[in-house]
Amino acid sequence: MFDDPRITAVGLLVEAHAGLSARFAAQFEEHGLSPVEFEVLTRLARSPGNQLRMTDLAAQTSLSTSGVTRVVDRMERDGLLTRRACPSDRRSSFAVVTASGLQRLDETLPGHLRIIEQWFTGQLDPAALGALLDGLRRVRDAVHPGATAGSTGSAADLDETGTPS
C-alpha cells in the first residue's frame, strides 16, 4: 500500500515543485519581486490588454480575493500595477500592468526561462514535455476550474516553456 504509484506521483510532483520554487524565488529576489508578484505580473501580461478583473486574478492565483487586494495594493505602491474601474460593473476593478511592471518582467524573464530550461523542460524530450503539459492541464482544470477565468484561449495555459500563466 505504501508503494502505491498514486502516492509516488503526488510525492514526485510536490518534490519537483518545491525544488523549482526555491530556485525561482532566489532569482525573483534578485529583481525585487516575490514569487506571487512575479505570478501576478505574468498573468496580467499574458492577458488581453495586460489586465484582469481582480476577481479573475484571484481565481487564477493561489490567493484569496483579499490576498489579491493586498498584493495589488503593494504592487500599485511600487508602480508595477494600476487599478482601472470596470466600465460594465462599478463594483469591480481591473488590475493593469504598468510600463514599469512590464519592464521589471522583461528584466526577470531571461533568468527565469534559463532556470525553467535547465531544471524542468530541458530534462524532457519534446514528446515527454507535450504529454506532461497535457496531463498538467487536465489535472489543473479538474482541481482548479477557475484558473482560466477572464482569459482567452491558450493564454491561461502553461506554454511550451512551462512558464506559469
C-alpha positions as CSV (number, residue, x, y, z in Angstrom):
1,M,0.0,0.0,0.0
2,F,2.8,2.5,0.8
3,D,4.3,1.8,-2.6
4,D,1.1,2.8,-4.4
5,P,2.0,4.7,-7.6
6,R,-0.6,7.4,-6.8
7,I,1.3,8.3,-3.7
8,T,4.6,8.3,-5.7
9,A,3.1,10.5,-8.4
10,V,1.9,13.2,-5.9
11,G,5.2,12.9,-3.9
12,L,7.3,13.5,-7.1
13,L,5.1,16.4,-8.1
14,V,5.4,18.0,-4.7
15,E,9.2,17.5,-4.6
16,A,9.7,18.9,-8.1
17,H,7.5,21.9,-7.3
18,A,9.5,22.6,-4.1
19,G,12.8,22.4,-5.9
20,L,11.8,24.6,-8.7
21,S,10.1,27.1,-6.4
22,A,13.2,27.5,-4.4
23,R,15.3,28.3,-7.5
24,F,12.6,30.6,-8.8
25,A,12.3,32.5,-5.5
26,A,16.1,33.2,-5.4
27,Q,16.1,34.5,-9.0
28,F,12.9,36.7,-8.4
29,E,14.5,38.2,-5.3
30,E,17.4,39.4,-7.5
31,H,14.8,41.5,-9.3
32,G,13.0,42.8,-6.3
33,L,10.0,40.5,-6.8
34,S,8.3,37.9,-4.6
35,P,7.1,34.7,-6.3
36,V,3.5,35.9,-6.0
37,E,4.3,39.3,-7.5
38,F,6.0,37.6,-10.4
39,E,2.9,35.3,-10.9
40,V,0.6,38.4,-10.8
41,L,2.8,40.3,-13.4
42,T,3.0,37.2,-15.7
43,R,-0.7,36.5,-15.6
44,L,-1.6,40.1,-16.3
45,A,1.0,40.5,-19.1
46,R,-0.4,37.3,-20.7
47,S,-4.0,38.5,-20.6
48,P,-5.8,40.6,-23.2
49,G,-5.0,44.3,-22.6
50,N,-2.5,43.3,-19.9
51,Q,-5.3,43.3,-17.4
52,L,-7.7,41.1,-15.4
53,R,-10.6,41.8,-13.2
54,M,-9.5,41.5,-9.6
55,T,-11.8,38.5,-9.0
56,D,-10.4,36.7,-12.1
57,L,-6.9,37.4,-10.9
58,A,-7.8,35.8,-7.6
59,A,-9.3,32.8,-9.4
60,Q,-6.1,32.4,-11.4
61,T,-3.7,32.6,-8.5
62,S,-3.3,30.8,-5.1
63,L,-4.6,34.0,-3.4
64,S,-7.9,34.8,-1.9
65,T,-9.8,37.9,-3.0
66,S,-8.5,39.8,0.0
67,G,-5.0,38.4,-0.6
68,V,-5.0,39.7,-4.2
69,T,-6.2,43.1,-2.9
70,R,-3.2,43.3,-0.6
71,V,-0.7,42.2,-3.3
72,V,-2.1,44.6,-5.8
73,D,-2.1,47.4,-3.2
74,R,1.7,46.8,-2.6
75,M,2.4,46.4,-6.3
76,E,0.5,49.6,-7.1
77,R,2.6,51.5,-4.5
78,D,5.7,50.1,-6.2
79,G,4.4,51.4,-9.6
80,L,4.2,47.9,-11.1
81,L,0.4,47.9,-11.5
82,T,-2.5,50.2,-11.5
83,R,-6.2,49.8,-11.0
84,R,-8.8,50.7,-13.6
85,A,-12.6,50.8,-13.0
86,C,-14.6,48.2,-14.8
87,P,-17.0,50.1,-17.1
88,S,-19.7,47.4,-17.0
89,D,-19.6,46.8,-13.2
90,R,-19.0,49.6,-10.8
91,R,-18.3,47.1,-8.0
92,S,-15.4,45.6,-9.9
93,S,-12.0,46.9,-11.0
94,F,-9.2,45.7,-13.2
95,A,-5.5,45.2,-12.2
96,V,-3.4,46.5,-15.1
97,V,0.3,46.1,-15.6
98,T,2.2,49.5,-15.9
99,A,5.1,50.1,-18.2
100,S,7.3,49.8,-15.2
101,G,5.8,46.4,-14.4
102,L,6.3,45.2,-17.9
103,Q,9.9,46.4,-17.8
104,R,10.5,44.5,-14.5
105,L,9.0,41.4,-16.0
106,D,11.2,41.8,-19.1
107,E,14.3,42.0,-16.9
108,T,13.3,39.0,-14.9
109,L,12.1,36.6,-17.6
110,P,15.5,35.7,-19.2
111,G,16.9,34.3,-16.0
112,H,13.5,32.6,-15.2
113,L,13.5,30.9,-18.6
114,R,17.1,29.7,-18.1
115,I,16.0,28.1,-14.8
116,I,13.0,26.5,-16.5
117,E,15.1,25.2,-19.3
118,Q,17.9,23.9,-17.1
119,W,15.8,22.3,-14.3
120,F,12.4,21.5,-15.9
121,T,11.7,21.5,-19.7
122,G,15.3,20.7,-20.6
123,Q,15.0,17.4,-18.6
124,L,12.3,16.2,-21.0
125,D,12.3,15.4,-24.7
126,P,9.6,17.1,-26.8
127,A,7.2,14.2,-26.7
128,A,7.5,13.8,-22.9
129,L,7.1,17.6,-22.4
130,G,3.9,17.5,-24.6
131,A,2.5,14.6,-22.6
132,L,3.3,16.3,-19.3
133,L,1.7,19.6,-20.4
134,D,-1.4,17.8,-21.4
135,G,-1.6,15.9,-18.1
136,L,-0.9,19.0,-16.1
137,R,-3.7,20.9,-17.9
138,R,-6.2,18.1,-17.3
139,V,-5.3,18.0,-13.6
140,R,-5.3,21.8,-13.3
141,D,-8.7,22.0,-15.0
142,A,-10.1,19.3,-12.6
143,V,-8.8,20.7,-9.4
144,H,-8.8,24.5,-10.2
145,P,-11.6,25.1,-12.8
146,G,-11.4,28.9,-12.3
147,A,-7.8,29.0,-13.3
148,T,-8.6,30.4,-16.7
149,A,-11.2,32.9,-15.6
150,G,-11.1,36.2,-17.5
151,S,-8.6,35.0,-20.1
152,T,-9.0,33.8,-23.6
153,G,-7.6,30.7,-25.3
154,S,-4.2,29.4,-24.5
155,A,-3.0,32.5,-22.7
156,A,-4.1,30.8,-19.5
157,D,-2.3,27.6,-20.1
158,L,1.3,26.8,-19.4
159,D,3.2,27.4,-22.6
160,E,5.8,25.2,-24.2
161,T,8.5,26.6,-21.8
162,G,6.4,25.8,-18.8
163,T,6.1,29.4,-17.9
164,P,3.2,29.9,-15.4
165,S,0.3,31.7,-16.8
